[in-house]
């Protein structure tokens, strides 16, 4: 009786273990046999693969247009036909790369430009050459050498973009002026250049002060003098003018920027005649101005010779 009971218990235990093994075996399947799914292809796009009959693994991914791999050939062909490959006339698929414009800013030499997500250069954003240079897609301010030429005295110097003087560019000649931008100019209208003086024209000459004692004879006044100046090709000069009732004719020379000329005239007052020798010795300080001395020499009866010296300036009138 006890042996039969033991035998029955053993049979029941064996049946129970069999049922457990059957259940665990079913739970190990990773797919349903014969089922298809999409899979990624090595060159991009999608293929298909089929679950094998055991349900333990997926077959090879078939990337051939219109068909499956050899492992999937034995399955349901209708499932494979649902996956199609677009023809050449079709538009871009969802997987095709689309270049995004204005993806980032990069340097193209000294210019900042847009580049799209595919690396293609686009529109220009900014030129950095005027302020410095381009680095990491942005302009960096820097003092650029030899940015402009400016006058310093009568010499043209190079200046960097920060306004610092550098080396000599051109030394103007003795008969030339440096005109244009000067070293103390914040804003310049034109580059510096050497220009030879042209002095022909009408000049107004004034003295400062214009009154002084005439060798003990009383006050003497220097009246403004207007002369027409002509510089000849050989460097000689002629100038004509008048002051009060006296007509003056000057002759002289121009060497570089230095002008010397002399005129004579006679003055009769109260029966006394004074013979004047008036000389002008000046230097042109610009194309339209000069500075220097005027000497008026004459002889006073009984008192003797007298010379009056005047500090004069000349300004071109036309």
C-alpha positions as CSV (number, residue, x, y, z in Angstrom):
1,X,0.0,0.0,0.0
2,X,2.8,2.4,0.8
3,X,4.7,1.4,-2.3
4,X,1.7,2.2,-4.5
5,X,1.3,5.6,-2.8
6,X,5.0,6.4,-3.4
7,X,4.7,5.4,-7.1
8,X,1.7,7.6,-7.5
9,X,3.5,10.5,-5.9
10,X,6.5,10.0,-8.1
11,X,4.3,10.0,-11.2
12,X,2.6,13.2,-10.1
13,X,6.0,14.8,-9.5
14,X,7.3,13.8,-12.9
15,X,4.2,15.2,-14.6
16,X,4.5,18.5,-12.7
17,X,8.2,18.9,-13.7
18,X,7.3,18.2,-17.4
19,X,4.7,20.9,-17.3
20,X,7.2,23.4,-15.8
21,X,9.8,22.5,-18.4
22,X,7.2,23.1,-21.2
23,X,6.3,26.5,-19.9
24,X,9.9,27.7,-19.4
25,X,10.8,26.5,-22.9
26,X,8.1,28.7,-24.5
27,X,9.2,31.8,-22.6
28,X,12.7,31.6,-24.2
29,X,11.4,32.5,-27.7
30,X,12.6,35.9,-28.9
31,X,10.2,36.1,-31.9
32,X,7.2,34.4,-33.4
33,X,8.3,31.9,-36.0
34,X,7.8,33.1,-39.6
35,X,7.2,36.7,-38.6
36,X,9.1,39.5,-40.5
37,X,10.5,42.8,-39.2
38,X,12.4,45.8,-40.6
39,X,16.2,45.9,-40.0
40,X,18.9,48.5,-40.8
41,X,21.1,48.0,-43.8
42,X,24.9,48.7,-43.8
43,X,24.7,51.3,-46.6
44,X,21.7,53.1,-45.1
45,X,18.0,52.5,-45.6
46,X,15.9,49.5,-44.3
47,X,15.8,45.8,-45.1
48,X,13.7,42.8,-43.7
49,X,14.5,39.7,-41.7
50,X,12.4,36.7,-40.7
51,X,12.1,34.9,-37.4
52,X,13.2,31.2,-37.8
53,X,11.0,28.2,-37.1
54,X,12.3,27.8,-33.6
55,X,11.6,31.4,-32.6
56,X,15.1,31.5,-31.1
57,X,16.7,34.0,-33.5
58,X,16.1,36.4,-36.5
59,X,17.4,35.5,-39.9
60,X,19.9,37.6,-41.9
61,X,18.9,41.1,-42.9
62,X,17.9,41.2,-46.6
63,X,18.8,44.5,-48.2
64,X,18.2,43.4,-51.8
65,X,15.5,45.4,-53.5
66,X,12.3,43.4,-53.7
67,X,13.5,40.3,-51.9
68,X,14.6,38.7,-48.6
69,X,17.7,36.7,-47.6
70,X,18.1,33.0,-48.1
71,X,17.0,32.4,-44.6
72,X,13.7,34.2,-45.2
73,X,13.0,32.6,-48.6
74,X,11.0,29.8,-47.1
75,X,8.6,32.0,-45.3
76,X,5.5,33.9,-46.3
77,X,6.4,35.8,-49.5
78,X,3.4,38.1,-49.1
79,X,5.1,39.6,-46.0
80,X,8.2,40.4,-48.0
81,X,6.3,42.1,-50.8
82,X,5.0,44.7,-48.3
83,X,8.5,46.3,-48.1
84,X,9.3,48.3,-51.3
85,X,12.3,50.2,-52.5
86,X,11.6,53.6,-54.1
87,X,12.6,54.0,-57.7
88,X,14.9,56.7,-59.1
89,X,11.9,59.0,-59.9
90,X,10.9,59.1,-56.3
91,X,11.8,62.1,-54.1
92,X,14.2,62.1,-51.1
93,X,13.2,59.7,-48.3
94,X,13.0,60.5,-44.7
95,X,16.5,59.1,-44.1
96,X,18.2,61.4,-46.8
97,X,20.5,64.0,-45.2
98,X,19.1,67.6,-45.4
99,X,21.7,70.4,-45.3
100,X,20.6,73.0,-42.7
101,X,21.5,76.6,-43.7
102,X,23.4,79.0,-41.5
103,X,24.6,76.1,-39.3
104,X,27.6,77.9,-37.8
105,X,30.0,80.8,-38.4
106,X,33.5,80.1,-39.7
107,X,36.5,82.0,-41.0
108,X,37.2,82.2,-44.7
109,X,40.5,84.1,-44.6
110,X,39.7,87.4,-42.9
111,X,36.0,87.1,-43.7
112,X,33.3,85.6,-41.4
113,X,30.9,83.4,-43.4
114,X,28.0,81.1,-42.7
115,X,28.4,77.4,-43.4
116,X,25.6,74.9,-43.6
117,X,25.4,71.5,-41.8
118,X,27.0,69.8,-44.8
119,X,30.0,72.1,-44.7
120,X,29.2,74.2,-47.7
121,X,30.2,77.9,-47.4
122,X,27.3,80.4,-47.6
123,X,26.8,84.2,-47.2
124,X,29.4,86.6,-46.0
125,X,28.6,88.0,-42.5
126,X,31.5,90.4,-41.9
127,X,34.9,91.4,-43.2
128,X,37.4,91.5,-40.4
129,X,40.3,93.1,-42.4
130,X,39.3,96.6,-41.3
131,X,39.3,95.9,-37.6
132,X,41.8,93.0,-37.2
133,X,41.5,89.4,-38.2
134,X,39.1,86.4,-38.2
135,X,39.4,83.7,-35.5
136,X,36.9,80.9,-34.6
137,X,34.2,82.5,-36.7
138,X,34.4,86.0,-35.2
139,X,36.4,89.2,-35.8
140,X,39.2,89.9,-33.4
141,X,40.3,93.5,-33.0
142,X,44.0,94.1,-33.5
143,X,46.5,96.9,-34.4
144,X,47.1,96.3,-38.1
145,X,50.6,97.5,-39.3
146,X,50.9,100.1,-42.0
147,X,47.2,100.9,-42.0
148,X,47.6,104.5,-43.2
149,X,50.1,107.2,-44.0
150,X,50.2,110.5,-42.1
151,X,52.3,113.6,-42.0
152,X,54.8,114.1,-39.1
153,X,56.5,117.4,-39.8
154,X,57.5,117.3,-43.5
155,X,57.8,113.5,-43.6
156,X,55.2,110.9,-44.3
157,X,55.1,108.0,-41.7
158,X,53.3,104.8,-41.6
159,X,50.7,104.5,-38.7
160,X,49.1,101.3,-37.6
161,X,45.3,101.0,-37.2
162,X,45.5,102.0,-33.5
163,X,47.2,105.3,-34.4
164,X,50.7,104.4,-33.4
165,X,53.6,105.8,-35.5
166,X,55.7,103.3,-37.3
167,X,58.4,103.7,-40.0
168,X,59.1,106.4,-42.5
169,X,57.2,106.1,-45.8
170,X,58.4,109.1,-47.7
171,X,60.6,112.1,-46.8
172,X,59.3,115.2,-48.7
173,X,61.7,117.3,-50.6
174,X,63.0,120.8,-49.6
175,X,60.5,122.4,-51.9
176,X,57.6,120.2,-51.0
177,X,55.0,120.1,-48.3
178,X,53.4,117.1,-46.6
179,X,49.7,117.6,-46.9
180,X,46.7,115.4,-46.0
181,X,46.4,113.5,-42.7
182,X,48.6,114.7,-39.8
183,X,49.7,112.7,-36.8
184,X,47.4,114.7,-34.4
185,X,44.3,114.4,-36.7
186,X,41.5,112.2,-35.2
187,X,39.7,112.2,-38.5
188,X,41.4,112.4,-41.9
189,X,39.9,113.2,-45.2
190,X,42.7,111.9,-47.4
191,X,46.1,110.2,-47.2
192,X,49.3,112.1,-46.8
193,X,51.3,113.1,-49.8
194,X,54.2,115.3,-50.8
195,X,53.2,118.4,-52.8
196,X,55.5,121.0,-54.4
197,X,54.5,124.6,-53.6
198,X,52.9,126.8,-56.2
199,X,53.0,130.4,-55.0
200,X,51.8,132.5,-58.0
201,X,48.9,134.7,-57.0
202,X,47.8,137.5,-54.7
203,X,49.2,137.7,-51.2
204,X,48.2,139.9,-48.3
205,X,51.1,140.8,-46.0
206,X,50.6,142.1,-42.4
207,X,52.8,142.9,-39.5
208,X,52.4,142.2,-35.8
209,X,52.8,144.5,-34.1
210,X,52.2,147.0,-36.9
211,X,53.4,150.1,-35.1
212,X,56.8,151.1,-33.5
213,X,59.1,154.1,-33.0
214,X,61.0,155.3,-36.1
215,X,64.5,155.9,-34.7
216,X,63.3,158.7,-32.4
217,X,61.3,160.5,-35.1
218,X,58.0,159.4,-33.8
219,X,55.7,156.4,-34.4
220,X,55.8,154.5,-37.7
221,X,53.0,152.3,-38.9
222,X,53.2,149.2,-41.1
223,X,50.2,149.3,-43.4
224,X,48.9,146.0,-44.9
225,X,50.5,145.3,-48.3
226,X,48.9,143.4,-51.1
227,X,51.2,142.1,-53.8
228,X,50.8,140.0,-56.9
229,X,53.6,137.4,-56.9
230,X,55.0,135.6,-59.9
231,X,57.6,132.8,-59.6
232,X,59.5,132.2,-62.8
233,X,60.9,128.8,-63.9
234,X,64.4,129.8,-63.2
235,X,63.6,130.6,-59.5
236,X,63.5,134.4,-59.9
237,X,60.5,136.2,-58.6
238,X,58.6,139.5,-59.4
239,X,56.0,141.1,-57.2
240,X,54.1,144.3,-57.6
241,X,51.9,146.1,-55.0
242,X,51.0,149.5,-53.6
243,X,50.7,151.0,-50.1
244,X,49.2,154.4,-49.6
245,X,50.4,156.4,-52.7
246,X,53.5,154.4,-53.3
247,X,53.9,151.7,-56.0
248,X,56.3,149.0,-55.2
249,X,58.1,146.5,-57.5
250,X,59.9,143.7,-55.8
251,X,62.5,141.4,-57.4
252,X,64.3,138.4,-55.8
253,X,64.7,134.7,-55.7
254,X,62.9,131.6,-54.4
255,X,65.2,128.7,-53.1
256,X,63.2,125.8,-51.9
257,X,60.7,127.4,-49.6
258,X,62.8,130.6,-48.8
259,X,61.7,133.8,-50.5
260,X,63.9,136.9,-50.6
261,X,62.9,140.1,-52.5
262,X,63.6,143.8,-52.4
263,X,61.9,147.0,-53.5
264,X,62.8,150.7,-53.5
265,X,60.7,153.8,-53.3
266,X,61.1,157.5,-52.3
267,X,59.0,159.3,-49.6
268,X,58.9,163.2,-49.5
269,X,57.5,164.8,-46.3
270,X,57.8,168.4,-45.3
271,X,60.4,169.0,-47.9
272,X,62.5,166.1,-46.8
273,X,63.0,163.1,-49.1
274,X,63.6,159.7,-47.7
275,X,64.8,156.9,-50.0
276,X,63.5,153.6,-48.7
277,X,65.0,150.1,-49.4
278,X,62.4,147.5,-48.3
279,X,63.4,143.9,-48.2
280,X,61.3,140.8,-47.5
281,X,62.9,137.6,-46.2
282,X,60.3,134.9,-45.5
283,X,59.8,131.1,-45.5
284,X,56.6,129.4,-46.8
285,X,55.1,127.4,-43.9
286,X,52.3,125.9,-46.1
287,X,51.0,126.2,-49.6
288,X,49.0,129.3,-48.6
289,X,51.1,131.0,-45.8
290,X,54.6,132.4,-45.1
291,X,56.3,134.0,-42.2
292,X,59.4,136.1,-41.7
293,X,60.9,139.6,-41.5
294,X,60.5,142.8,-43.5
295,X,63.2,145.4,-43.1
296,X,62.7,149.1,-44.1
297,X,66.0,151.0,-44.4
298,X,66.3,154.7,-45.0
299,X,68.6,157.7,-44.2
300,X,67.4,160.6,-42.0
301,X,69.2,163.9,-42.6
302,X,71.4,164.8,-39.6
303,X,70.3,161.6,-37.7
304,X,71.7,159.2,-40.2
305,X,70.6,155.6,-41.2
306,X,67.5,154.0,-39.7
307,X,66.2,150.5,-40.2
308,X,62.8,149.2,-39.0
309,X,62.2,145.5,-38.6
310,X,58.7,144.0,-38.8
311,X,57.5,140.5,-38.1
312,X,55.3,139.7,-41.0
313,X,52.9,137.0,-42.2
314,X,51.6,136.4,-45.7
315,X,48.3,134.8,-46.6
316,X,47.4,133.7,-50.2
317,X,44.2,135.4,-51.3
318,X,43.3,133.2,-54.3
